[in-house]
Every structure is written in C-alpha cells, then in structure tokens.
Amino acid sequence: MSPLCESFVDAEHLDQAEAFYPLRAWVCEGCLLVQVPEYVEPGRIFTEYAYFSSYSTSWVEHARRYVDMAVERFGLDDRSQVVELGSNDGYLLRHVVARGIPALGIEPAANVARAAEQARVPTLVRMFDEALARTLVASGRSADLLIANNVLAQVSDLNGFVRAMARLLAPGGVATLEFPHLVRLVADNQFDTIYHEHFSYFSLTTAERIFATHGLTTFDVEELPTHGGSLRLFLCHAGDGPRPVRDRVDALRAREAAAGVTGLAYYAGFAESVRATKRKLLEFLIGAKDEGRRIAGYGAPGKGNTLLNYCGIGPDFLDYTVDRNPHKHGKFLPGTRIPILAPDRLRETKPDYVLILPWNLTAEIVEQVAYVREWGGRFVVPIPEVKVLT
C-alpha cells in the first residue's frame, strides 16, 4: 500500500489522513505489457505537478544534445513544426525556439506550463488526446517532429494516445519517444520506478506492438543511460519511405527475447529481488542508527517515495531530505512525512550519510554537494542494492 508519489503534504495538513492504494505491477499474458491498475484518474494527478525538469542540469543538457541531433538528422528549419507532448517547463523546447524553429508544447499541469511560457515556449495547457490532435491538424499544425519523452508511461488510455500521435504526425514526419527500458528495470532491480502515476512499463517488444497497431513503424532505437537505462524510439508512418529499419532494432528485439521478456517466468522472478533489496537497505540503516549516525536524504523524486514507503523508512531513519526544487521546500514526503528542505541544510547539520533517492542522477548530485565530504560525510545509493560510495 502506497500513497501517490507526487502528492506532497503541506505543513497544515500533517494531522490529516492520506489515501493509500495497492501498488502492484501486473503483466498481460497476451501482449506482455507491464501495468499498474489505474486507481486515480490522470487529470487529478497531473493538473498541478511538483516536478520541474529544469532543476536537473544533466537532464537539460540531455535535451540540448537531443535537439542538436534531431535538427541535423531530420533537417529541421523555420518551416518545420515541432510539437512536444508532456513538455513540462519547456526544458527541451527552449532549445528549439532558440534556433528559430516553430515549437509547441502540450502540458496538462498549469503551474509547470506557466514556467514554460515564461521561458518563451508556446504551451497549451491540455491533456493530449485525439480531439486536440484533430484540432491542431485542422489549424495546419501537424508535427514534422513529434516528441514524447517519459510521458507514455503516464497515459492511462494508451491506444487512444497513440492513435492521437499518429493523427498529429505529418506525412513524412518523425516521432521520437523516450521511456525507461523494462529490461534495465528488471536487471538492475529498479523497483522504485514503479508507482501509481506510471501506468505502463515498456520493453521494445511491447512498444513496437502498440505503435504497429496504429500504423507507426519503429525504424530506429537508441539505448540511453538516462533514468537508469532508457530507450529512444524513432517512429514514422508505416507507409512513409524511404526509412529502412536499422539493424539495431532487430538486434535489441533479439536480446530482449534472449533475456526472457516473452515468457512470464521472467517477471515472476523479479519479486524476490525486490524483497532482498528492502532487507539490505533496512539492515544498513538500522546499523547506522545503532552507531549514532545522522542520515539525511537527497531529493524528493517519485521513485524515492516508492522506495521509502515500501521499506517503511520514515523520519526515524532519515532526519530530512533536501531538494533543489523550491516548490517542494517546506512540504513533507507522502506517506513517510519526511520534511523537504533546501540543500543548504546539509551544511548546517553535517549528516554522516546522505541517501541519494534519485540514484539515476548520482554523479550530478555528488558534484553539486561535494562539500559533504568536508566533514567526512558519505553518499549512499540504494539501487540496485545499498552501496556506500568511497
């Protein structure tokens, strides 16, 4: 049982109850899509959101490199139309706008979209669906490049969303999507990336099937280090040419089959690895506390809230956590009620250990708060298993 991972608690609501829902991943025997049941409609989750992409410098740099690649590879110019679904605070499209290329962001969270507009990124505050896709096409805004980074998992009506993508994508256009790779999730025990706000978890095998059903062909794929290991898929209309399918698409599909993704035993074996990680992390924290060590957290990401609630880690283990995002300061983590403070608190209290909750950004975080080592503090990562960084 777990609360919604992005539903941070205000100080004035600490004496009120929170809603907890079962957090259990299922796999379909037919299409092998890994799914979490929808307990809360997306509109309630995403209309006001606490995640701002621009607070991660490495993620902004990742977006800049992507734009450089896409502009060169697909010959984008001032006559092109770029559309991003789930555009957040304009972290990516600002690089498109800076090149003089027409861009449009579609973002359901009004508070995040305001930040994008302030960065001069045109943004529609809407949930993307087929009705909006029809409206945009009718107004001459079909997408020559359609971007959907880390948004597909948050879609409850998956078929409707992909149909809308196919409608919005211009003839001859390209769509690119990024999402955490299920094979990396299983191999590296990244169970904390499973939470209620993410309804689906994809391998190349399942993603290809979904897109093919709606007339989109996967003609290329890249394996990325982001979010613990992600895929970037390149799609086009099935009738478009000439876009030959790259060899690495076939190669990755074959590797997934060899790993076992097409059999249910692959998924069943994952559960015990999760339980083992919980035991090891608790053993470390209990031992550190018994020795009188002070422990703080770094970050307040969704994955961290899955980890902390599943393991039963509250303020009795973590005195507090810090985050660069000022929108989270003064709030408390859902379920565990651990306070979220500004990073300066680390200097003030000098903890012995800093538990890095967004472990996918470990290198960036260690560089940002390297001063922790001045008093002998050490960093701890919990995934794939607890490790104290030397």
TISE-888168 format. One record per residue (C-alpha): x, y, z. Coordinates in steps of 0.1 Angstrom, whole numbers, padded with zeros to 4 digits, always signed. Last residue first. Layout:
<pts>
XYZ/...
</pts>
This chain:
<pts>
+0340+0057-0015/+0303+0055-0022/+0283+0035+0003/+0262+0009-0015/+0226-0004-0010/+0214-0026-0038/+0203-0019-0074/+0196+0007-0061/+0200+0023-0026/+0228+0048-0032/+0247+0061-0002/+0269+0092+0000/+0295+0099+0027/+0301+0126+0052/+0336+0131+0065/+0332+0167+0074/+0345+0181+0041/+0330+0151+0022/+0296+0168+0023/+0312+0196+0003/+0307+0175-0029/+0271+0188-0029/+0267+0196-0066/+0293+0170-0078/+0277+0142-0058/+0243+0152-0071/+0253+0152-0108/+0271+0118-0105/+0241+0103-0086/+0214+0114-0110/+0199+0080-0116/+0200+0075-0078/+0172+0100-0074/+0170+0090-0037/+0206+0097-0027/+0210+0088+0009/+0234+0113+0025/+0254+0098+0054/+0272+0113+0084/+0250+0144+0084/+0266+0179+0087/+0236+0198+0102/+0241+0233+0088/+0259+0223+0056/+0233+0197+0047/+0205+0223+0054/+0219+0244+0025/+0202+0219+0001/+0167+0234+0009/+0143+0213+0030/+0118+0185+0025/+0104+0171+0057/+0098+0133+0060/+0061+0126+0063/+0065+0089+0054/+0033+0086+0035/+0038+0115+0011/+0070+0134+0016/+0066+0166+0035/+0064+0203+0023/+0085+0232+0035/+0105+0232+0003/+0089+0213-0026/+0083+0243-0050/+0119+0254-0042/+0132+0225-0064/+0168+0219-0054/+0158+0192-0030/+0168+0182+0006/+0156+0153+0027/+0150+0151+0064/+0160+0133+0096/+0160+0100+0076/+0158+0069+0098/+0131+0077+0125/+0119+0103+0100/+0104+0075+0079/+0116+0044+0061/+0089+0017+0059/+0107-0002+0030/+0078+0001+0006/+0071+0037+0017/+0107+0048+0013/+0113+0032-0020/+0081+0043-0036/+0087+0078-0023/+0122+0079-0037/+0109+0069-0072/+0086+0099-0072/+0115+0122-0065/+0122+0142-0033/+0160+0146-0035/+0189+0140-0011/+0182+0122+0021/+0197+0127+0056/+0213+0103+0080/+0229+0110+0113/+0250+0081+0128/+0246+0070+0164/+0261+0035+0158/+0226+0020+0162/+0214+0044+0136/+0240+0032+0111/+0232-0005+0118/+0194+0001+0114/+0200+0020+0081/+0223-0008+0067/+0199-0036+0077/+0170-0017+0063/+0187-0013+0029/+0196-0050+0028/+0161-0062+0037/+0145-0039+0011/+0169-0051-0016/+0161-0087-0008/+0123-0081-0012/+0128-0065-0046/+0150-0094-0058/+0122-0118-0046/+0096-0100-0068/+0116-0101-0101/+0114-0139-0106/+0077-0136-0116/+0085-0113-0145/+0109-0135-0164/+0087-0165-0156/+0060-0149-0178/+0079-0155-0210/+0084-0131-0239/+0108-0109-0218/+0132-0138-0214/+0167-0122-0217/+0171-0140-0251/+0138-0124-0263/+0151-0090-0252/+0184-0096-0270/+0165-0105-0302/+0144-0073-0300/+0177-0053-0294/+0193-0068-0326/+0162-0063-0348/+0161-0026-0338/+0199-0023-0341/+0198-0033-0377/+0181-0001-0386/+0146-0002-0403/+0147+0015-0436/+0131+0050-0439/+0124+0056-0475/+0096+0059-0472/+0063+0065-0454/+0035+0040-0455/+0041+0027-0419/+0040+0063-0406/+0073+0071-0388/+0088+0062-0355/+0122+0067-0338/+0124+0051-0303/+0147+0063-0276/+0152+0036-0249/+0161+0042-0213/+0187+0030-0187/+0188+0041-0151/+0168+0072-0158/+0191+0083-0186/+0219+0059-0198/+0204+0057-0233/+0199+0028-0257/+0189+0041-0292/+0162+0027-0315/+0155+0031-0352/+0127+0024-0377/+0098+0018-0353/+0068+0018-0376/+0035+0036-0368/+0002+0024-0382/-0018+0022-0350/-0013-0014-0342/+0023-0010-0352/+0027+0015-0323/+0014-0009-0297/+0034-0039-0310/+0066-0019-0311/+0062-0008-0275/+0057-0044-0263/+0089-0058-0278/+0110-0026-0272/+0102-0032-0235/+0078-0010-0217/+0063-0002-0183/+0028+0012-0180/+0006+0031-0156/+0032+0055-0142/+0015+0078-0117/+0008+0049-0094/+0044+0040-0089/+0071+0017-0103/+0105+0034-0106/+0113+0022-0071/+0115-0014-0085/+0148-0006-0102/+0163-0041-0096/+0191-0035-0120/+0182-0064-0144/+0145-0058-0140/+0144-0021-0146/+0171-0024-0173/+0149-0048-0192/+0119-0026-0187/+0136+0003-0205/+0128+0037-0191/+0110+0058-0217/+0120+0080-0246/+0098+0087-0276/+0106+0101-0310/+0081+0109-0338/+0092+0116-0374/+0073+0133-0402/+0070+0121-0438/+0032+0126-0436/+0026+0149-0405/+0023+0133-0371/-0009+0146-0354/-0031+0116-0364/-0004+0090-0354/+0000+0107-0321/-0037+0107-0315/-0039+0070-0322/-0010+0065-0297/-0029+0084-0270/-0062+0065-0277/-0043+0031-0275/-0026+0040-0242/-0057+0053-0224/-0040+0056-0190/-0010+0076-0201/+0018+0082-0176/+0041+0056-0190/+0040+0073-0224/+0052+0106-0210/+0089+0100-0204/+0098+0119-0235/+0072+0124-0262/+0084+0144-0292/+0067+0149-0325/+0089+0162-0353/+0072+0173-0385/+0041+0178-0364/+0008+0188-0380/+0000+0224-0371/-0022+0235-0400/-0052+0245-0380/-0071+0213-0389/-0041+0193-0378/-0041+0210-0344/-0079+0205-0339/-0077+0168-0349/-0048+0162-0324/-0068+0180-0297/-0098+0157-0302/-0075+0126-0304/-0060+0133-0270/-0033+0154-0253/-0043+0167-0219/-0043+0205-0221/-0024+0236-0210/-0011+0246-0245/+0025+0259-0245/+0044+0284-0265/+0080+0284-0251/+0091+0319-0242/+0108+0308-0210/+0080+0325-0190/+0056+0304-0211/+0075+0272-0199/+0072+0283-0163/+0035+0288-0167/+0032+0253-0182/+0045+0239-0149/+0018+0255-0128/-0009+0246-0154/+0000+0209-0154/-0016+0194-0186/+0014+0202-0209/+0014+0204-0247/+0044+0223-0260/+0045+0240-0294/+0076+0248-0315/+0084+0268-0346/+0121+0267-0353/+0141+0299-0347/+0171+0280-0332/+0164+0294-0297/+0128+0280-0300/+0142+0245-0304/+0165+0248-0274/+0136+0262-0253/+0117+0232-0265/+0137+0209-0242/+0133+0224-0207/+0100+0239-0216/+0086+0236-0180/+0069+0202-0187/+0066+0194-0224/+0043+0164-0218/+0038+0161-0256/+0063+0180-0276/+0055+0195-0310/+0080+0207-0336/+0068+0223-0368/+0092+0229-0397/+0094+0259-0420/+0120+0277-0397/+0143+0247-0401/+0145+0210-0393/+0168+0188-0415/+0159+0155-0399/+0194+0144-0387/+0208+0179-0381/+0178+0193-0362/+0173+0160-0344/+0209+0157-0332/+0212+0193-0319/+0178+0189-0302/+0189+0157-0285/+0221+0173-0272/+0201+0201-0257/+0177+0177-0241/+0205+0157-0224/+0219+0190-0212/+0186+0199-0196/+0186+0164-0180/+0221+0169-0166/+0212+0203-0151/+0183+0188-0133/+0161+0217-0119/+0149+0222-0155/+0126+0192-0154/+0101+0207-0129/+0082+0180-0110/+0056+0193-0085/+0025+0189-0106/-0009+0205-0107/-0032+0192-0134/-0012+0159-0135/-0026+0137-0108/-0063+0146-0108/-0065+0146-0146/-0047+0112-0146/-0077+0094-0130/-0068+0077-0097/-0068+0040-0091/-0055+0030-0125/-0040-0005-0122/-0002-0008-0127/+0009-0023-0160/+0036-0045-0176/+0027-0051-0213/+0033-0087-0222/+0008-0085-0251/-0013-0116-0243/-0003-0128-0208/-0005-0092-0196/+0019-0084-0168/+0009-0069-0134/+0026-0044-0111/+0013-0039-0076/+0010-0008-0056/-0023-0010-0037/-0036+0024-0028/-0031+0048+0002/-0051+0079+0007/-0037+0103+0032/-0052+0113+0066/-0050+0147+0081/-0028+0159+0110/+0000+0169+0087/-0023+0191+0066/-0011+0225+0077/+0025+0215+0069/+0016+0207+0033/+0019+0171+0022/+0034+0161-0012/+0012+0142-0036/+0039+0132-0061/+0042+0096-0051/+0005+0089-0048/+0003+0070-0015/+0014+0034-0010/+0000+0000+0000/
</pts>
